[in-house]
Amino acid sequence: MHALPHEYTVAAAAAATGSVALSGPGLPPLETGAPPQFGGPGGQWSPETLLVGAAADCLILTFRAVAGASSLAWIELQCGATGTLERVEGVTRFTQLALHAFLKVPEGTDTQKARRLVEKAEKACLVTNSLALTPSLTIDVQTIGG
């Protein structure tokens, strides 16, 4: 890891109507738009879905590092994420983030250790640590025979 602080640069551009184009150095462009809940057409990533997706993505990438440091063999980690947007004290913001981790590990793996490492990854996730809410996490661990 590089020394902190890190900076991440993204540019957004849009006309009066249509998609917003996100770009960043060395990254493929990404078209986004307002979700249907805010009058958008849907069918595109929105700021809201990107935020919820970033939390799920961060959990998996953090788990990859935690599992590697702990020498845990694993097959696959899937993470479902649901964010709840509400108006609180006149401000629209995310109030809840529910993460559901489904981890597949080889037969013979200590599933309690695997579960603890997913929990450790969730506590270390920089995206959820940056939010003004406390995410909830549920975990399923499945062993896969050899």
Secondary structure by P-SEA (a helix, b strand, c coil): cccccbbbbbbbbbccccbbbbbcccccbbbbbbccccccccccccaaaaaaaaaaaaaaaaaaaaaaaacccccbbbbbbbbbbbbccccccccbbbbbbbbbbccccaaaaaaaaaaaaaaaccccccccbbbbbbbbbbbbcc
